[in-house]
């Protein structure tokens, strides 16, 4: 029973959410859609793109949420090597006619349009239809702060001119980013993608509100600074409404999943280092060898999800080779560590692994979904960012949030030292472990009936319903 009783979905005010391609964008937006239906009395449609999407992209969407896929659009005129951000911006722009038609076809009164952070070009459609347009940011508040800083740096600058961000860049919440910590597209103002990002940032600042996959207790100083900025009219209202952590799904019951969990069941509580770098990035052969040696030298138990190495030496997206990833581990490594380690190829049921009592530390690429899964499980991180916004996330997680340590170098001695510090250290390690435990409790409370994120989304829902009511009258 939700706040509207048994009212049929067809009669409820309708929210349309637009997810750009990529599991990291889709998963939290699908969870938000489910909360709007289950807790706040809306009907919701999650809109995706046929282009650049995997066939099983929608497999984890809550059953209460309707889905629709926008038809394919031509993208073959984009030059080879076009940055992914630019491809996504073009995809959204070219799909606007289809999205407009879909919005007009929604039967129930439309309450709001919520594109994610790559889809802000859809916001004018919300204005056209007279409904609120909110942007969903599947990352942290520092992402918004970076976009805002980029836009404000160009206030009063003649059109066509662009300026590099300062180095270091000081952001709210005590976050200080060196140029090398910035996402690559923000590192140089001379690249065309930088202008695209600035355009996107200006649309953010014109949105009716920003919904962010974080929670108050994770970034309190930034939340407060953003509140003041919103009161001055310098920023739309920002609502921390997370953490949205994917639930375990039926695919987690696959044979590989049960092997991982059965192995963890045999390990002592708080004894295992879990190692995984997400679905989009990979290590070089050299980094794989150093990580293997570091894990072995640490003396601790480990569960390592090994992916095919990146053979061009470039930390980034790697198209899957069909060979066995375990064959790239150093000779003799699996045999020497058989009594305390388990290496699995390509995939593990991450939410279940992180929440298992045996898991103590997570060596992570710092993708924001993975970071929130770790926070929700109370597991501190060894930060090993690879690409996109992950270096920036690592700075936030180690600094202001305080749940991670970063190796100073990606070599075996430093890796072993950081793992040992987090597993057994009485100084920094103990502080990080304690902070991870505190934030686990705060994350669990954020979506309780009186929690900060639940109240924030209730405030947004009340605004949307008021607008819908006024339109119906």
C-alpha positions in Angstrom: 0.0 0.0 0.0 1.6 3.4 -0.9 0.6 6.9 -0.2 -2.2 6.9 -2.8 -3.8 3.7 -1.5 -5.0 1.4 -4.3 -5.2 4.0 -7.0 -4.6 2.3 -10.4 -1.2 3.3 -12.1 -3.1 4.6 -15.1 -4.7 7.3 -13.0 -1.7 8.4 -11.1 0.4 11.5 -12.1 3.1 10.3 -14.5 6.9 10.8 -14.3 9.0 10.1 -17.4 12.7 9.4 -16.7 15.3 9.4 -19.5 18.4 7.2 -19.1 21.4 7.7 -21.3 23.2 4.4 -22.4 25.3 2.7 -19.8 24.5 0.5 -16.8 26.0 3.1 -14.4 23.4 5.6 -15.6 20.4 3.2 -15.9 20.6 1.3 -12.6 20.2 4.2 -10.2 17.6 5.9 -12.4 15.6 2.7 -12.5 15.8 2.5 -8.7 14.6 6.1 -8.4 11.7 5.3 -10.7 10.7 2.4 -8.5 10.8 4.5 -5.4 8.5 7.1 -7.0 6.0 4.4 -7.8 6.2 2.4 -4.5 6.6 5.3 -2.0 5.2 8.4 -3.6 2.1 7.5 -5.6 3.4 8.2 -9.2 3.3 6.1 -12.3 6.7 6.0 -14.0 8.1 5.3 -17.4 11.8 4.7 -17.9 12.9 5.7 -21.4 16.1 4.3 -22.9 17.8 4.5 -26.3 18.0 1.6 -28.8 21.4 2.9 -29.8 24.5 2.0 -27.7 22.4 -0.1 -25.3 22.9 -3.8 -24.5 19.9 -6.1 -25.2 19.5 -7.0 -21.5 19.8 -3.4 -20.3 16.3 -3.3 -18.8 16.5 -6.7 -17.0 16.9 -5.1 -13.6 14.1 -2.5 -13.9 11.5 -2.8 -11.1 8.3 -4.5 -12.3 6.2 -1.5 -11.2 8.0 0.8 -13.7 7.0 0.9 -17.4 9.7 1.1 -20.0 10.1 2.5 -23.5 13.0 2.5 -26.0 13.5 5.5 -28.4 14.1 4.3 -31.9 17.6 4.2 -33.5 19.0 7.4 -35.0 21.9 7.7 -37.5 25.2 8.3 -35.8 27.6 7.1 -38.6 28.4 10.7 -39.7 30.3 11.3 -36.4 34.1 11.1 -37.0 36.0 8.1 -35.7 37.4 8.8 -32.3 34.6 11.1 -31.3 34.6 11.3 -27.4 31.8 9.2 -25.9 30.3 12.3 -24.2 29.9 14.0 -27.6 28.3 10.8 -29.0 25.8 10.7 -26.1 25.0 14.5 -26.5 24.3 13.9 -30.3 22.2 10.8 -29.6 20.0 12.8 -27.2 19.6 15.7 -29.6 18.7 13.5 -32.5 16.2 11.6 -30.5 14.3 14.6 -29.2 11.5 14.3 -31.9 10.8 10.7 -30.8 10.9 11.7 -27.1 8.5 14.6 -27.8 6.0 12.2 -29.4 6.3 9.8 -26.5 5.6 12.5 -24.0 2.5 13.6 -25.8 1.3 10.0 -25.8 1.4 9.5 -22.0 -2.2 9.0 -21.0 -2.1 10.1 -17.4 -1.3 13.7 -16.4 2.4 14.3 -16.9 4.0 15.4 -13.6 7.7 15.8 -14.5 10.4 15.0 -17.0 13.7 13.7 -15.4 16.6 13.2 -17.8 19.9 12.0 -16.5 23.0 14.2 -16.6 23.8 13.4 -20.3 20.2 14.1 -21.3 19.7 17.7 -20.3 19.0 18.7 -23.9 15.5 17.2 -23.2 14.7 19.9 -20.6 13.2 22.3 -23.1 10.5 19.6 -23.8 9.5 19.9 -20.1 9.1 23.7 -20.5 7.2 23.1 -23.7 4.7 20.8 -21.9 4.5 23.0 -18.8 5.9 20.5 -16.4 8.9 20.5 -14.1 12.2 19.4 -15.6 14.7 17.9 -13.1 18.1 16.5 -13.9 19.2 13.2 -12.3 22.9 13.0 -11.5 23.9 9.4 -10.9 27.2 10.6 -9.4 28.1 12.8 -6.4 27.7 16.5 -5.6 31.3 17.2 -6.8 30.1 16.4 -10.3 27.7 19.3 -10.1 30.3 21.5 -8.5 32.7 20.8 -11.4 30.0 21.7 -14.0 29.1 24.8 -12.1 32.7 25.9 -11.8 33.2 25.4 -15.5 30.1 27.5 -16.4 31.0 30.3 -13.9 34.6 30.5 -15.2 33.1 31.5 -18.5 30.6 34.1 -17.3 31.2 37.2 -19.4 33.7 35.5 -21.7 33.0 36.2 -25.4 31.2 33.3 -27.3 33.6 30.8 -28.8 36.4 31.5 -26.2 37.2 29.0 -23.5 39.4 28.9 -20.5 41.1 26.1 -18.7 40.0 25.4 -15.1 42.5 26.4 -12.4 45.0 23.9 -11.2 44.2 22.9 -8.5 40.5 23.5 -8.6 39.0 24.2 -5.2 35.4 23.0 -4.8 32.8 23.0 -2.0 33.2 20.5 0.8 37.0 21.0 0.9 37.5 19.1 -2.4 40.7 20.1 -4.1 41.3 18.6 -7.6 44.5 18.7 -9.6 44.1 18.8 -13.3 45.1 15.1 -13.6 42.2 14.3 -11.2 39.6 15.8 -13.5 37.7 13.8 -16.0 39.7 13.9 -19.3 37.1 16.0 -21.1 37.6 18.8 -18.5 41.4 18.8 -18.6 41.8 21.0 -21.7 39.5 23.8 -22.8 40.8 23.4 -26.4 38.8 20.2 -27.1 35.3 20.4 -28.7 33.9 18.2 -26.0 34.7 20.9 -23.4 32.2 23.3 -25.2 29.6 20.5 -25.1 30.1 20.0 -21.4 29.8 23.8 -20.8 26.5 23.8 -22.8 25.3 20.9 -20.7 26.3 22.7 -17.5 24.3 25.8 -18.5 21.2 23.6 -18.9 21.8 22.1 -15.5 21.7 25.6 -14.0 18.4 26.2 -15.8 16.7 23.0 -14.5 13.9 23.2 -11.9 15.9 20.9 -9.7 18.7 18.4 -9.5 18.3 14.9 -8.0 21.6 13.4 -6.9 22.5 9.8 -6.1 24.1 10.6 -2.8 22.8 11.3 0.7 23.2 14.2 3.2 25.6 12.4 5.6 28.0 11.5 2.8 28.6 15.1 1.6 27.1 17.4 4.3 29.3 20.5 3.8 28.6 20.5 0.0 24.8 20.0 0.6 24.8 23.0 2.9 26.8 25.1 0.5 24.5 24.2 -2.4 21.4 25.1 -0.2 22.9 28.6 0.2 23.6 28.9 -3.5 20.0 27.9 -4.3 18.7 30.5 -1.9 20.8 33.1 -3.8 19.4 31.9 -7.1 22.9 30.8 -8.2 21.9 27.1 -8.5 18.6 25.1 -8.8 17.6 23.3 -5.6 19.7 20.2 -5.2 18.1 17.1 -3.6 20.3 14.2 -2.3 18.0 11.3 -2.8 20.3 8.2 -2.7 21.9 5.9 -2.2 20.3 3.9 -5.0 22.0 0.5 -4.8 20.9 -2.3 -7.2 19.2 -5.2 -5.5 20.5 -8.8 -6.0 18.8 -10.1 -9.2 18.1 -13.6 -10.5 21.2 -13.5 -12.6 23.1 -13.3 -9.3 22.0 -16.9 -8.8 24.1 -18.1 -11.7 26.7 -20.9 -11.2 29.6 -18.4 -10.9 27.7 -16.5 -8.2 27.1 -19.6 -6.0 30.8 -20.5 -6.3 31.9 -17.1 -5.0 29.4 -17.1 -2.1 30.2 -20.7 -1.1 33.9 -19.8 -1.1 33.2 -16.7 1.1 31.1 -18.8 3.4 34.2 -20.8 4.2 36.3 -17.7 5.1 36.6 -16.1 8.6 34.6 -13.0 9.2 36.3 -9.8 8.0 39.2 -11.6 6.3 38.7 -11.1 2.6 39.9 -8.4 0.2 37.4 -8.1 -2.7 39.0 -6.9 -6.0 36.9 -5.7 -9.0 37.2 -2.9 -11.5 33.7 -2.7 -12.9 32.4 -3.7 -16.3 33.9 -0.9 -18.3 37.6 -0.7 -17.5 40.6 -3.0 -17.4 44.2 -3.1 -16.2 47.3 -3.3 -18.3 49.3 -6.6 -18.2 51.9 -4.8 -16.1 49.3 -3.5 -13.6 47.8 -7.0 -13.4 51.2 -8.4 -12.4 51.8 -5.7 -9.8 48.4 -6.1 -8.3 48.8 -9.9 -8.1 52.2 -9.5 -6.4 50.8 -6.9 -4.0 47.9 -9.1 -3.0 50.2 -12.0 -2.5 52.7 -9.9 -0.4 49.9 -8.6 1.8 49.3 -12.1 3.1 45.5 -11.6 3.2 42.7 -13.6 1.6 41.2 -12.3 -1.6 38.4 -12.7 -4.1 39.6 -11.2 -7.4 37.3 -10.6 -10.4 39.8 -10.7 -13.2 39.0 -9.2 -16.6 40.9 -9.3 -19.8 43.8 -6.9 -19.7 43.9 -3.8 -21.8 46.6 -4.7 -24.3 47.1 -1.2 -25.7 48.3 0.1 -22.4 45.4 2.6 -22.1 43.3 2.5 -19.0 39.8 2.6 -20.5 37.0 0.8 -22.2 38.1 -2.6 -23.3 36.1 -4.7 -25.9 35.9 -8.2 -24.5 38.3 -10.7 -25.9 37.0 -14.2 -25.7 40.2 -15.6 -24.2 40.4 -16.6 -20.5 41.3 -13.6 -18.3 42.9 -15.9 -15.7 45.6 -16.9 -18.3 47.0 -13.4 -18.0 47.8 -13.7 -14.3 51.5 -14.2 -13.5 52.9 -17.7 -13.8 52.4 -19.7 -10.6 50.3 -17.0 -8.9 47.1 -19.1 -8.7 49.0 -22.2 -7.4 50.9 -20.2 -4.7 47.7 -18.5 -3.5 45.3 -21.4 -3.8 44.9 -21.7 0.0 43.8 -18.1 0.5 42.6 -16.6 -2.8 39.9 -17.1 -5.4 40.2 -15.6 -8.8 37.1 -15.6 -11.0 36.8 -14.6 -14.7 35.0 -11.4 -15.5 32.0 -11.3 -13.1 30.9 -11.8 -9.5 27.6 -10.9 -7.7 29.0 -7.7 -6.3 26.2 -6.6 -4.0 26.1 -10.0 -2.3 29.9 -10.2 -2.1 30.2 -6.7 -0.5 27.5 -7.5 2.1 29.0 -10.9 3.0 30.4 -11.0 6.5 33.8 -12.3 5.3 34.4 -9.3 3.0 36.5 -6.6 4.7 38.0 -4.4 2.0 37.2 -3.5 -1.6 39.9 -2.7 -4.2 37.7 -0.6 -6.5 37.8 1.5 -9.7 35.7 4.1 -7.8 32.7 4.1 -10.2 30.0 5.8 -8.2 27.6 2.9 -8.2 30.3 0.6 -6.8 31.3 3.2 -4.3 27.8 3.5 -3.0 27.4 -0.3 -2.8 30.6 -0.4 -0.7 29.4 2.4 1.6 26.0 0.7 2.0 27.8 -2.5 3.0 30.2 -0.7 5.4 33.3 -1.8 3.4 36.3 0.6 3.2 38.0 0.9 -0.2 41.4 0.9 -1.8 40.9 3.4 -4.5 42.3 2.4 -8.0 40.5 4.7 -10.5 40.7 4.0 -14.2 38.8 6.5 -16.4 35.9 9.0 -16.7 35.1 10.6 -13.3 36.7 7.9 -11.3 39.9 9.9 -10.3 37.7 12.7 -9.0 35.6 10.1 -7.1 38.7 8.7 -5.6 39.7 12.2 -4.3 36.3 12.6 -2.7 36.2 9.1 -1.2 39.6 9.4 0.4 39.4 13.1 1.4 36.1 14.5 2.5 34.2 11.2 2.8 37.0 9.4 4.4 36.2 5.8 3.4 39.2 5.0 1.1 42.9 5.0 0.9 44.8 5.5 -2.4 48.2 3.8 -3.2 50.8 6.4 -3.9 52.0 4.2 -6.8 50.6 1.2 -8.5 53.4 -1.1 -7.6 53.4 -4.2 -5.5 55.0 -2.8 -2.3 52.6 0.1 -2.1 49.6 -2.0 -2.9 50.5 -4.5 -0.2 51.1 -1.7 2.3 47.7 0.0 1.7 45.8 -3.4 1.8 47.5 -4.2 5.1 46.8 -0.7 6.5 43.1 -1.0 5.7 42.9 -4.6 7.0 44.9 -4.3 10.2 46.2 -0.8 10.6 45.8 0.9 14.0 46.2 4.4 12.6 44.7 5.5 9.3 43.2 2.1 8.6 41.3 2.1 11.9 39.9 5.6 11.2 38.8 4.6 7.7 37.2 1.4 8.9 35.3 3.3 11.6 34.1 5.9 9.1 32.9 3.2 6.8 30.9 1.7 9.6 29.3 5.0 10.5 28.3 5.8 7.0 26.8 2.3 6.5 24.4 3.2 9.3 23.8 6.6 7.8 23.1 5.1 4.4 20.6 2.6 5.9 18.8 5.5 7.7 18.7 7.8 4.7 15.8 5.9 3.2 14.0 5.1 6.4 10.7 6.9 6.9 12.4 9.8 8.7 15.6 9.6 6.7 17.2 12.6 4.9 16.8 11.2 1.3 13.2 10.0 1.9 12.3 13.4 3.1 14.1 15.1 0.2 12.2 13.0 -2.4 8.9 13.6 -0.5 9.5 17.4 -0.9 10.1 16.9 -4.7 7.1 14.7 -5.0 4.8 17.2 -3.3 6.0 19.9 -5.7 5.3 17.7 -8.8 1.8 16.8 -7.5 0.9 20.4 -6.8 1.8 21.3 -10.4 -0.2 18.3 -11.8 -3.2 19.2 -9.7 -3.1 22.8 -11.0 -2.9 21.6 -14.6 -5.9 19.2 -14.1 -8.0 22.0 -12.6 
